[in-house]
Amino acid sequence: MIRLTTSKARQDFSAVVEAVERGERIVLSRHGKPVAAVVTVEDLALLKAIEDRRDAKAARAALEDAERNGTTPWEQIKAELGL
C-alpha cells in the first residue's frame, strides 16, 4: 500500500492512476491523517457488494423484528412527536 499526501497526489495524479492500474492501493493523507483511498474499480465493486450484503442483512433483521414485535403506526409517531 502506497501512502501519499494529497498535495503530492495532486502534483502527479497521472502517476497515482497508473499505480492503481497496476493494482496498488493508495492512501491519501492530509496533515498526517488518512482521508481517502484510491483503489481499482474492481476493489470498489467488491466494497459495494460487501456493503449491499450488510444492508440486506440489516433489512432482513429489521423485518424479522417488525414481524416479532409489531410496528408503530406513523400517525401515532407523529402525535407523540407533536407533528
N, CA, C and O atoms as a CHARMM CRD file, in Angstrom:
* protein
*
  332
    1    1 MET  N      0.84200  -1.16200   0.00000 PROA 1      0.00000
    2    1 MET  CA     0.00000   0.00000   0.00000 PROA 1      0.00000
    3    1 MET  C      0.89900   1.24100   0.00000 PROA 1      0.00000
    4    1 MET  O      1.86000   1.34100   0.76300 PROA 1      0.00000
    5    2 ILE  N      0.55600   2.16600  -0.87000 PROA 2      0.00000
    6    2 ILE  CA     1.32000   3.40200  -1.00000 PROA 2      0.00000
    7    2 ILE  C      0.60500   4.49500  -0.20400 PROA 2      0.00000
    8    2 ILE  O     -0.62200   4.58700  -0.22100 PROA 2      0.00000
    9    3 ARG  N      1.37900   5.30900   0.48200 PROA 3      0.00000
   10    3 ARG  CA     0.81700   6.44400   1.22900 PROA 3      0.00000
   11    3 ARG  C      1.37800   7.72900   0.63600 PROA 3      0.00000
   12    3 ARG  O      2.58600   7.87800   0.45100 PROA 3      0.00000
   13    4 LEU  N      0.46600   8.65400   0.34500 PROA 4      0.00000
   14    4 LEU  CA     0.85900   9.94000  -0.23100 PROA 4      0.00000
   15    4 LEU  C      0.06600  11.05100   0.44000 PROA 4      0.00000
   16    4 LEU  O     -1.04700  10.83900   0.92000 PROA 4      0.00000
   17    5 THR  N      0.65500  12.22800   0.46300 PROA 5      0.00000
   18    5 THR  CA    -0.11700  13.38600   0.88400 PROA 5      0.00000
   19    5 THR  C     -1.02100  13.79000  -0.27400 PROA 5      0.00000
   20    5 THR  O     -0.73900  13.47200  -1.42900 PROA 5      0.00000
   21    6 THR  N     -2.09100  14.48000   0.03700 PROA 6      0.00000
   22    6 THR  CA    -2.98900  14.92000  -1.02800 PROA 6      0.00000
   23    6 THR  C     -2.28600  15.87800  -1.98300 PROA 6      0.00000
   24    6 THR  O     -2.55400  15.86600  -3.18500 PROA 6      0.00000
   25    7 SER  N     -1.39500  16.70000  -1.45800 PROA 7      0.00000
   26    7 SER  CA    -0.68900  17.64000  -2.34300 PROA 7      0.00000
   27    7 SER  C      0.23700  16.89400  -3.29700 PROA 7      0.00000
   28    7 SER  O      0.33000  17.26100  -4.46800 PROA 7      0.00000
   29    8 LYS  N      0.92100  15.85900  -2.82500 PROA 8      0.00000
   30    8 LYS  CA     1.80100  15.06900  -3.69500 PROA 8      0.00000
   31    8 LYS  C      0.97600  14.33300  -4.75500 PROA 8      0.00000
   32    8 LYS  O      1.37200  14.26700  -5.91900 PROA 8      0.00000
   33    9 ALA  N     -0.15900  13.78800  -4.35400 PROA 9      0.00000
   34    9 ALA  CA    -1.02300  13.08400  -5.31100 PROA 9      0.00000
   35    9 ALA  C     -1.54000  14.05100  -6.37800 PROA 9      0.00000
   36    9 ALA  O     -1.62700  13.69000  -7.55200 PROA 9      0.00000
   37   10 ARG  N     -1.87300  15.24200  -5.98800 PROA 10     0.00000
   38   10 ARG  CA    -2.35900  16.24900  -6.93200 PROA 10     0.00000
   39   10 ARG  C     -1.26600  16.63200  -7.92800 PROA 10     0.00000
   40   10 ARG  O     -1.54600  16.84700  -9.10700 PROA 10     0.00000
   41   11 GLN  N     -0.02800  16.71700  -7.45600 PROA 11     0.00000
   42   11 GLN  CA     1.08000  17.10200  -8.33000 PROA 11     0.00000
   43   11 GLN  C      1.29100  16.11500  -9.46300 PROA 11     0.00000
   44   11 GLN  O      1.64300  16.50500 -10.57600 PROA 11     0.00000
   45   12 ASP  N      1.07800  14.83900  -9.18200 PROA 12     0.00000
   46   12 ASP  CA     1.33600  13.81900 -10.20200 PROA 12     0.00000
   47   12 ASP  C      0.20000  12.79800 -10.22300 PROA 12     0.00000
   48   12 ASP  O      0.40800  11.60100 -10.02400 PROA 12     0.00000
   49   13 PHE  N     -1.01000  13.31000 -10.47000 PROA 13     0.00000
   50   13 PHE  CA    -2.17900  12.44700 -10.42100 PROA 13     0.00000
   51   13 PHE  C     -2.11100  11.31000 -11.43800 PROA 13     0.00000
   52   13 PHE  O     -2.59400  10.20900 -11.17100 PROA 13     0.00000
   53   14 SER  N     -1.51500  11.57000 -12.60200 PROA 14     0.00000
   54   14 SER  CA    -1.42700  10.50300 -13.60800 PROA 14     0.00000
   55   14 SER  C     -0.59000   9.33800 -13.08200 PROA 14     0.00000
   56   14 SER  O     -0.89500   8.18700 -13.39300 PROA 14     0.00000
   57   15 ALA  N      0.44900   9.59700 -12.29800 PROA 15     0.00000
   58   15 ALA  CA     1.25400   8.52500 -11.70900 PROA 15     0.00000
   59   15 ALA  C      0.43500   7.75600 -10.66500 PROA 15     0.00000
   60   15 ALA  O      0.58400   6.54200 -10.52500 PROA 15     0.00000
   61   16 VAL  N     -0.42200   8.46500  -9.94000 PROA 16     0.00000
   62   16 VAL  CA    -1.30400   7.80600  -8.97000 PROA 16     0.00000
   63   16 VAL  C     -2.22700   6.83100  -9.70200 PROA 16     0.00000
   64   16 VAL  O     -2.37600   5.67900  -9.29500 PROA 16     0.00000
   65   17 VAL  N     -2.83700   7.30000 -10.77300 PROA 17     0.00000
   66   17 VAL  CA    -3.75200   6.45300 -11.54700 PROA 17     0.00000
   67   17 VAL  C     -3.00300   5.25600 -12.13000 PROA 17     0.00000
   68   17 VAL  O     -3.51300   4.13600 -12.10600 PROA 17     0.00000
   69   18 GLU  N     -1.82100   5.47900 -12.64300 PROA 18     0.00000
   70   18 GLU  CA    -1.02700   4.37300 -13.19800 PROA 18     0.00000
   71   18 GLU  C     -0.70000   3.33300 -12.13000 PROA 18     0.00000
   72   18 GLU  O     -0.74900   2.13200 -12.39500 PROA 18     0.00000
   73   19 ALA  N     -0.36800   3.78700 -10.93400 PROA 19     0.00000
   74   19 ALA  CA    -0.06400   2.84300  -9.84800 PROA 19     0.00000
   75   19 ALA  C     -1.30000   2.02500  -9.49300 PROA 19     0.00000
   76   19 ALA  O     -1.20400   0.82200  -9.24900 PROA 19     0.00000
   77   20 VAL  N     -2.44600   2.67000  -9.46500 PROA 20     0.00000
   78   20 VAL  CA    -3.69300   1.95900  -9.15600 PROA 20     0.00000
   79   20 VAL  C     -4.00100   0.95900 -10.26200 PROA 20     0.00000
   80   20 VAL  O     -4.45400  -0.15100  -9.97900 PROA 20     0.00000
   81   21 GLU  N     -3.76600   1.32900 -11.50500 PROA 21     0.00000
   82   21 GLU  CA    -3.97500   0.40000 -12.62100 PROA 21     0.00000
   83   21 GLU  C     -3.10700  -0.84100 -12.48600 PROA 21     0.00000
   84   21 GLU  O     -3.48300  -1.91900 -12.94600 PROA 21     0.00000
   85   22 ARG  N     -1.94100  -0.69300 -11.85300 PROA 22     0.00000
   86   22 ARG  CA    -1.06100  -1.84600 -11.62000 PROA 22     0.00000
   87   22 ARG  C     -1.48900  -2.65500 -10.39900 PROA 22     0.00000
   88   22 ARG  O     -0.86500  -3.66700 -10.07700 PROA 22     0.00000
   89   23 GLY  N     -2.54300  -2.22100  -9.71900 PROA 23     0.00000
   90   23 GLY  CA    -3.05000  -2.97100  -8.57600 PROA 23     0.00000
   91   23 GLY  C     -2.68400  -2.40300  -7.22000 PROA 23     0.00000
   92   23 GLY  O     -3.04900  -2.97600  -6.19300 PROA 23     0.00000
   93   24 GLU  N     -1.96700  -1.28200  -7.19600 PROA 24     0.00000
   94   24 GLU  CA    -1.62400  -0.66000  -5.91800 PROA 24     0.00000
   95   24 GLU  C     -2.86500  -0.00400  -5.31000 PROA 24     0.00000
   96   24 GLU  O     -3.76900   0.42800  -6.02400 PROA 24     0.00000
   97   25 ARG  N     -2.88800   0.05900  -4.00300 PROA 25     0.00000
   98   25 ARG  CA    -3.90200   0.82400  -3.27800 PROA 25     0.00000
   99   25 ARG  C     -3.17500   2.00500  -2.66000 PROA 25     0.00000
  100   25 ARG  O     -2.11100   1.85000  -2.06100 PROA 25     0.00000
  101   26 ILE  N     -3.75200   3.16900  -2.80800 PROA 26     0.00000
  102   26 ILE  CA    -3.08100   4.38200  -2.35100 PROA 26     0.00000
  103   26 ILE  C     -3.92200   5.07600  -1.29000 PROA 26     0.00000
  104   26 ILE  O     -5.10300   5.35200  -1.49700 PROA 26     0.00000
  105   27 VAL  N     -3.30300   5.35200  -0.16100 PROA 27     0.00000
  106   27 VAL  CA    -3.95900   6.07700   0.91200 PROA 27     0.00000
  107   27 VAL  C     -3.46400   7.51800   0.86700 PROA 27     0.00000
  108   27 VAL  O     -2.26100   7.77900   0.88000 PROA 27     0.00000
  109   28 LEU  N     -4.40500   8.43900   0.81400 PROA 28     0.00000
  110   28 LEU  CA    -4.07300   9.85600   0.78300 PROA 28     0.00000
  111   28 LEU  C     -4.25400  10.45200   2.16800 PROA 28     0.00000
  112   28 LEU  O     -5.22800  10.16600   2.86400 PROA 28     0.00000
  113   29 SER  N     -3.29800  11.28300   2.55200 PROA 29     0.00000
  114   29 SER  CA    -3.38800  11.89600   3.88100 PROA 29     0.00000
  115   29 SER  C     -3.27900  13.40800   3.77400 PROA 29     0.00000
  116   29 SER  O     -2.68800  13.95900   2.84500 PROA 29     0.00000
  117   30 ARG  N     -3.87200  14.04400   4.76000 PROA 30     0.00000
  118   30 ARG  CA    -3.80300  15.49800   4.87800 PROA 30     0.00000
  119   30 ARG  C     -3.46300  15.81200   6.32600 PROA 30     0.00000
  120   30 ARG  O     -4.12900  15.33400   7.24400 PROA 30     0.00000
  121   31 HSD  N     -2.44600  16.59800   6.52400 PROA 31     0.00000
  122   31 HSD  CA    -1.98600  16.94700   7.87600 PROA 31     0.00000
  123   31 HSD  C     -1.68300  15.69500   8.69800 PROA 31     0.00000
  124   31 HSD  O     -1.93800  15.65000   9.90200 PROA 31     0.00000
  125   32 GLY  N     -1.13300  14.67800   8.02600 PROA 32     0.00000
  126   32 GLY  CA    -0.72100  13.45500   8.70300 PROA 32     0.00000
  127   32 GLY  C     -1.83200  12.46100   8.99400 PROA 32     0.00000
  128   32 GLY  O     -1.57900  11.40500   9.57400 PROA 32     0.00000
  129   33 LYS  N     -3.07400  12.78500   8.59300 PROA 33     0.00000
  130   33 LYS  CA    -4.19400  11.88400   8.86000 PROA 33     0.00000
  131   33 LYS  C     -4.72300  11.31200   7.55700 PROA 33     0.00000
  132   33 LYS  O     -4.92700  12.05700   6.59900 PROA 33     0.00000
  133   34 PRO  N     -4.95300   9.99400   7.49900 PROA 34     0.00000
  134   34 PRO  CA    -5.53000   9.39700   6.29200 PROA 34     0.00000
  135   34 PRO  C     -6.93800   9.94600   6.04900 PROA 34     0.00000
  136   34 PRO  O     -7.76000   9.98400   6.96400 PROA 34     0.00000
  137   35 VAL  N     -7.21000  10.37000   4.81000 PROA 35     0.00000
  138   35 VAL  CA    -8.51600  10.95500   4.49800 PROA 35     0.00000
  139   35 VAL  C     -9.23200  10.27100   3.33600 PROA 35     0.00000
  140   35 VAL  O    -10.44600  10.41400   3.19500 PROA 35     0.00000
  141   36 ALA  N     -8.50900   9.53700   2.51000 PROA 36     0.00000
  142   36 ALA  CA    -9.13000   8.91100   1.34200 PROA 36     0.00000
  143   36 ALA  C     -8.22900   7.80700   0.82000 PROA 36     0.00000
  144   36 ALA  O     -7.06100   7.69500   1.19100 PROA 36     0.00000
  145   37 ALA  N     -8.81500   6.99200  -0.05900 PROA 37     0.00000
  146   37 ALA  CA    -8.04600   5.93800  -0.70800 PROA 37     0.00000
  147   37 ALA  C     -8.37200   5.93100  -2.18900 PROA 37     0.00000
  148   37 ALA  O     -9.49800   6.22700  -2.59100 PROA 37     0.00000
  149   38 VAL  N     -7.39200   5.59500  -2.98700 PROA 38     0.00000
  150   38 VAL  CA    -7.58800   5.42700  -4.42300 PROA 38     0.00000
  151   38 VAL  C     -7.36800   3.94500  -4.69800 PROA 38     0.00000
  152   38 VAL  O     -6.29800   3.39800  -4.43000 PROA 38     0.00000
  153   39 VAL  N     -8.40700   3.30700  -5.23900 PROA 39     0.00000
  154   39 VAL  CA    -8.36500   1.86300  -5.47000 PROA 39     0.00000
  155   39 VAL  C     -8.88300   1.55600  -6.86900 PROA 39     0.00000
  156   39 VAL  O     -9.44800   2.42200  -7.53600 PROA 39     0.00000
  157   40 THR  N     -8.68700   0.32800  -7.29900 PROA 40     0.00000
  158   40 THR  CA    -9.18800  -0.08700  -8.60900 PROA 40     0.00000
  159   40 THR  C    -10.71300  -0.13000  -8.60500 PROA 40     0.00000
  160   40 THR  O    -11.34900  -0.19300  -7.55200 PROA 40     0.00000
  161   41 VAL  N    -11.27500  -0.09500  -9.79200 PROA 41     0.00000
  162   41 VAL  CA   -12.72400  -0.20900  -9.93600 PROA 41     0.00000
  163   41 VAL  C    -13.18400  -1.56700  -9.40300 PROA 41     0.00000
  164   41 VAL  O    -14.27800  -1.67700  -8.84900 PROA 41     0.00000
  165   42 GLU  N    -12.36400  -2.58700  -9.56600 PROA 42     0.00000
  166   42 GLU  CA   -12.71700  -3.91900  -9.04700 PROA 42     0.00000
  167   42 GLU  C    -12.79300  -3.89600  -7.51500 PROA 42     0.00000
  168   42 GLU  O    -13.70500  -4.48000  -6.93000 PROA 42     0.00000
  169   43 ASP  N    -11.83900  -3.22600  -6.87100 PROA 43     0.00000
  170   43 ASP  CA   -11.90000  -3.10000  -5.40800 PROA 43     0.00000
  171   43 ASP  C    -13.15700  -2.34900  -4.98300 PROA 43     0.00000
  172   43 ASP  O    -13.81700  -2.72300  -4.01300 PROA 43     0.00000
  173   44 LEU  N    -13.47800  -1.30100  -5.70600 PROA 44     0.00000
  174   44 LEU  CA   -14.67500  -0.52800  -5.39500 PROA 44     0.00000
  175   44 LEU  C    -15.92700  -1.38800  -5.53100 PROA 44     0.00000
  176   44 LEU  O    -16.82200  -1.31800  -4.68900 PROA 44     0.00000
  177   45 ALA  N    -15.99500  -2.19800  -6.58400 PROA 45     0.00000
  178   45 ALA  CA   -17.14700  -3.08600  -6.78100 PROA 45     0.00000
  179   45 ALA  C    -17.25500  -4.09000  -5.63600 PROA 45     0.00000
  180   45 ALA  O    -18.35600  -4.38400  -5.17100 PROA 45     0.00000
  181   46 LEU  N    -16.12500  -4.61200  -5.18300 PROA 46     0.00000
  182   46 LEU  CA   -16.12600  -5.53900  -4.06200 PROA 46     0.00000
  183   46 LEU  C    -16.62700  -4.85800  -2.79000 PROA 46     0.00000
  184   46 LEU  O    -17.43600  -5.42800  -2.05900 PROA 46     0.00000
  185   47 LEU  N    -16.15200  -3.64900  -2.52400 PROA 47     0.00000
  186   47 LEU  CA   -16.62100  -2.89800  -1.35600 PROA 47     0.00000
  187   47 LEU  C    -18.12100  -2.64400  -1.43300 PROA 47     0.00000
  188   47 LEU  O    -18.82400  -2.75600  -0.42900 PROA 47     0.00000
  189   48 LYS  N    -18.61100  -2.30300  -2.61900 PROA 48     0.00000
  190   48 LYS  CA   -20.03900  -2.07400  -2.81900 PROA 48     0.00000
  191   48 LYS  C    -20.82300  -3.35100  -2.56400 PROA 48     0.00000
  192   48 LYS  O    -21.87400  -3.30900  -1.92500 PROA 48     0.00000
  193   49 ALA  N    -20.33500  -4.48000  -3.04900 PROA 49     0.00000
  194   49 ALA  CA   -21.02000  -5.76200  -2.83700 PROA 49     0.00000
  195   49 ALA  C    -21.07600  -6.10700  -1.34600 PROA 49     0.00000
  196   49 ALA  O    -22.09800  -6.58500  -0.85400 PROA 49     0.00000
  197   50 ILE  N    -19.98400  -5.86600  -0.63800 PROA 50     0.00000
  198   50 ILE  CA   -19.96200  -6.12500   0.80900 PROA 50     0.00000
  199   50 ILE  C    -20.96600  -5.22500   1.51500 PROA 50     0.00000
  200   50 ILE  O    -21.71000  -5.67400   2.38700 PROA 50     0.00000
  201   51 GLU  N    -20.98100  -3.95800   1.13500 PROA 51     0.00000
  202   51 GLU  CA   -21.92800  -3.00800   1.72700 PROA 51     0.00000
  203   51 GLU  C    -23.36600  -3.42400   1.44300 PROA 51     0.00000
  204   51 GLU  O    -24.21100  -3.37300   2.33600 PROA 51     0.00000
  205   52 ASP  N    -23.65200  -3.83200   0.21500 PROA 52     0.00000
  206   52 ASP  CA   -25.00100  -4.27800  -0.14800 PROA 52     0.00000
  207   52 ASP  C    -25.41600  -5.49700   0.66400 PROA 52     0.00000
  208   52 ASP  O    -26.56000  -5.59600   1.11000 PROA 52     0.00000
  209   53 ARG  N    -24.47200  -6.43300   0.85400 PROA 53     0.00000
  210   53 ARG  CA   -24.77400  -7.63800   1.63300 PROA 53     0.00000
  211   53 ARG  C    -25.09400  -7.27400   3.08400 PROA 53     0.00000
  212   53 ARG  O    -26.03300  -7.81000   3.67300 PROA 53     0.00000
  213   54 ARG  N    -24.30100  -6.35200   3.65900 PROA 54     0.00000
  214   54 ARG  CA   -24.55400  -5.90700   5.04200 PROA 54     0.00000
  215   54 ARG  C    -25.90300  -5.20300   5.14500 PROA 54     0.00000
  216   54 ARG  O    -26.64200  -5.41400   6.10600 PROA 54     0.00000
  217   55 ASP  N    -26.22700  -4.36600   4.15800 PROA 55     0.00000
  218   55 ASP  CA   -27.51100  -3.66300   4.16600 PROA 55     0.00000
  219   55 ASP  C    -28.67500  -4.64100   4.07300 PROA 55     0.00000
  220   55 ASP  O    -29.68000  -4.47800   4.76500 PROA 55     0.00000
  221   56 ALA  N    -28.54400  -5.65300   3.22200 PROA 56     0.00000
  222   56 ALA  CA   -29.60600  -6.65700   3.07600 PROA 56     0.00000
  223   56 ALA  C    -29.79000  -7.43000   4.37700 PROA 56     0.00000
  224   56 ALA  O    -30.91800  -7.71900   4.77600 PROA 56     0.00000
  225   57 LYS  N    -28.68800  -7.76500   5.03300 PROA 57     0.00000
  226   57 LYS  CA   -28.76900  -8.47800   6.31500 PROA 57     0.00000
  227   57 LYS  C    -29.48800  -7.62400   7.35800 PROA 57     0.00000
  228   57 LYS  O    -30.33400  -8.12500   8.09800 PROA 57     0.00000
  229   58 ALA  N    -29.15100  -6.33700   7.41500 PROA 58     0.00000
  230   58 ALA  CA   -29.78900  -5.43200   8.37300 PROA 58     0.00000
  231   58 ALA  C    -31.27900  -5.27700   8.05300 PROA 58     0.00000
  232   58 ALA  O    -32.10600  -5.21400   8.96300 PROA 58     0.00000
  233   59 ALA  N    -31.61900  -5.21600   6.77500 PROA 59     0.00000
  234   59 ALA  CA   -33.02400  -5.08900   6.38200 PROA 59     0.00000
  235   59 ALA  C    -33.80900  -6.33700   6.76900 PROA 59     0.00000
  236   59 ALA  O    -34.93400  -6.23700   7.26000 PROA 59     0.00000
  237   60 ARG  N    -33.22200  -7.51500   6.54900 PROA 60     0.00000
  238   60 ARG  CA   -33.90100  -8.75600   6.94900 PROA 60     0.00000
  239   60 ARG  C    -34.12100  -8.79600   8.45500 PROA 60     0.00000
  240   60 ARG  O    -35.18300  -9.20700   8.92100 PROA 60     0.00000
  241   61 ALA  N    -33.11700  -8.36900   9.21500 PROA 61     0.00000
  242   61 ALA  CA   -33.23700  -8.35100  10.67900 PROA 61     0.00000
  243   61 ALA  C    -34.33300  -7.38000  11.10900 PROA 61     0.00000
  244   61 ALA  O    -35.10000  -7.67900  12.02500 PROA 61     0.00000
  245   62 ALA  N    -34.41400  -6.21900  10.45800 PROA 62     0.00000
  246   62 ALA  CA   -35.45300  -5.24400  10.79500 PROA 62     0.00000
  247   62 ALA  C    -36.83900  -5.79200  10.48500 PROA 62     0.00000
  248   62 ALA  O    -37.77000  -5.60100  11.26700 PROA 62     0.00000
  249   63 LEU  N    -36.98200  -6.46900   9.35500 PROA 63     0.00000
  250   63 LEU  CA   -38.27600  -7.06500   9.00800 PROA 63     0.00000
  251   63 LEU  C    -38.67100  -8.16100   9.99900 PROA 63     0.00000
  252   63 LEU  O    -39.83000  -8.25600  10.40500 PROA 63     0.00000
  253   64 GLU  N    -37.70100  -8.98300  10.37900 PROA 64     0.00000
  254   64 GLU  CA   -37.97800 -10.01900  11.37200 PROA 64     0.00000
  255   64 GLU  C    -38.40000  -9.41200  12.70100 PROA 64     0.00000
  256   64 GLU  O    -39.31900  -9.91100  13.35000 PROA 64     0.00000
  257   65 ASP  N    -37.73000  -8.33300  13.11100 PROA 65     0.00000
  258   65 ASP  CA   -38.08000  -7.64600  14.34700 PROA 65     0.00000
  259   65 ASP  C    -39.49400  -7.07900  14.26700 PROA 65     0.00000
  260   65 ASP  O    -40.25700  -7.16700  15.22800 PROA 65     0.00000
  261   66 ALA  N    -39.84000  -6.50100  13.12700 PROA 66     0.00000
  262   66 ALA  CA   -41.18800  -5.94800  12.94800 PROA 66     0.00000
  263   66 ALA  C    -42.23900  -7.04800  13.00900 PROA 66     0.00000
  264   66 ALA  O    -43.31500  -6.85200  13.57400 PROA 66     0.00000
  265   67 GLU  N    -41.93300  -8.20000  12.43000 PROA 67     0.00000
  266   67 GLU  CA   -42.87500  -9.32300  12.47500 PROA 67     0.00000
  267   67 GLU  C    -43.05100  -9.83600  13.90600 PROA 67     0.00000
  268   67 GLU  O    -44.16100 -10.17100  14.32000 PROA 67     0.00000
  269   68 ARG  N    -41.94600  -9.89500  14.65900 PROA 68     0.00000
  270   68 ARG  CA   -41.99000 -10.37700  16.04300 PROA 68     0.00000
  271   68 ARG  C    -42.66800  -9.38700  16.97200 PROA 68     0.00000
  272   68 ARG  O    -43.52000  -9.76100  17.77700 PROA 68     0.00000
  273   69 ASN  N    -42.28600  -8.12400  16.85600 PROA 69     0.00000
  274   69 ASN  CA   -42.69700  -7.12200  17.83400 PROA 69     0.00000
  275   69 ASN  C    -43.74200  -6.13900  17.33800 PROA 69     0.00000
  276   69 ASN  O    -44.21900  -5.29900  18.10100 PROA 69     0.00000
  277   70 GLY  N    -44.09800  -6.23800  16.07700 PROA 70     0.00000
  278   70 GLY  CA   -45.06800  -5.30500  15.52300 PROA 70     0.00000
  279   70 GLY  C    -44.42100  -3.96500  15.20200 PROA 70     0.00000
  280   70 GLY  O    -43.22700  -3.75800  15.41800 PROA 70     0.00000
  281   71 THR  N    -45.22700  -3.08100  14.69000 PROA 71     0.00000
  282   71 THR  CA   -44.74900  -1.75800  14.31300 PROA 71     0.00000
  283   71 THR  C    -45.62600  -0.70100  14.96700 PROA 71     0.00000
  284   71 THR  O    -46.69000  -1.00200  15.50700 PROA 71     0.00000
  285   72 THR  N    -45.16600   0.53100  14.90900 PROA 72     0.00000
  286   72 THR  CA   -45.92400   1.65700  15.44000 PROA 72     0.00000
  287   72 THR  C    -46.46900   2.45300  14.25800 PROA 72     0.00000
  288   72 THR  O    -45.70900   2.83500  13.36800 PROA 72     0.00000
  289   73 PRO  N    -47.77900   2.70800  14.23900 PROA 73     0.00000
  290   73 PRO  CA   -48.34600   3.46800  13.11500 PROA 73     0.00000
  291   73 PRO  C    -47.74000   4.87500  13.03700 PROA 73     0.00000
  292   73 PRO  O    -47.44200   5.50000  14.05400 PROA 73     0.00000
  293   74 TRP  N    -47.57000   5.34700  11.80700 PROA 74     0.00000
  294   74 TRP  CA   -46.98300   6.65800  11.56500 PROA 74     0.00000
  295   74 TRP  C    -47.77400   7.76100  12.27800 PROA 74     0.00000
  296   74 TRP  O    -47.18100   8.68600  12.83200 PROA 74     0.00000
  297   75 GLU  N    -49.09700   7.66700  12.26600 PROA 75     0.00000
  298   75 GLU  CA   -49.92300   8.68500  12.92400 PROA 75     0.00000
  299   75 GLU  C    -49.61600   8.75600  14.41600 PROA 75     0.00000
  300   75 GLU  O    -49.60500   9.84200  14.99600 PROA 75     0.00000
  301   76 GLN  N    -49.36900   7.61600  15.03400 PROA 76     0.00000
  302   76 GLN  CA   -49.01700   7.60000  16.46200 PROA 76     0.00000
  303   76 GLN  C    -47.66300   8.24900  16.70300 PROA 76     0.00000
  304   76 GLN  O    -47.49500   9.00300  17.66100 PROA 76     0.00000
  305   77 ILE  N    -46.71800   7.96300  15.85600 PROA 77     0.00000
  306   77 ILE  CA   -45.38300   8.55400  15.99800 PROA 77     0.00000
  307   77 ILE  C    -45.47000  10.07600  15.84600 PROA 77     0.00000
  308   77 ILE  O    -44.88100  10.81700  16.63300 PROA 77     0.00000
  309   78 LYS  N    -46.21100  10.53700  14.82500 PROA 78     0.00000
  310   78 LYS  CA   -46.36600  11.97700  14.62400 PROA 78     0.00000
  311   78 LYS  C    -47.02200  12.62100  15.84800 PROA 78     0.00000
  312   78 LYS  O    -46.61400  13.70200  16.27200 PROA 78     0.00000
  313   79 ALA  N    -48.03100  11.96700  16.41500 PROA 79     0.00000
  314   79 ALA  CA   -48.72700  12.53000  17.57700 PROA 79     0.00000
  315   79 ALA  C    -47.77100  12.59800  18.77300 PROA 79     0.00000
  316   79 ALA  O    -47.75700  13.59000  19.50200 PROA 79     0.00000
  317   80 GLU  N    -46.97900  11.55100  18.97100 PROA 80     0.00000
  318   80 GLU  CA   -46.04800  11.52400  20.09800 PROA 80     0.00000
  319   80 GLU  C    -44.96300  12.61200  19.95900 PROA 80     0.00000
  320   80 GLU  O    -44.47000  13.14000  20.95600 PROA 80     0.00000
  321   81 LEU  N    -44.60800  12.92900  18.72500 PROA 81     0.00000
  322   81 LEU  CA   -43.59500  13.94900  18.48000 PROA 81     0.00000
  323   81 LEU  C    -44.18800  15.35300  18.33500 PROA 81     0.00000
  324   81 LEU  O    -43.46100  16.33600  18.19000 PROA 81     0.00000
  325   82 GLY  N    -45.51900  15.42700  18.37600 PROA 82     0.00000
  326   82 GLY  CA   -46.17700  16.71300  18.24800 PROA 82     0.00000
  327   82 GLY  C    -46.09700  17.29900  16.85200 PROA 82     0.00000
  328   82 GLY  O    -46.02700  18.51600  16.68100 PROA 82     0.00000
  329   83 LEU  N    -46.10800  16.43800  15.86700 PROA 83     0.00000
  330   83 LEU  CA   -46.02700  16.90400  14.47000 PROA 83     0.00000
  331   83 LEU  C    -47.39300  17.01800  13.84400 PROA 83     0.00000
  332   83 LEU  O    -47.50800  17.39500  12.67800 PROA 83     0.00000
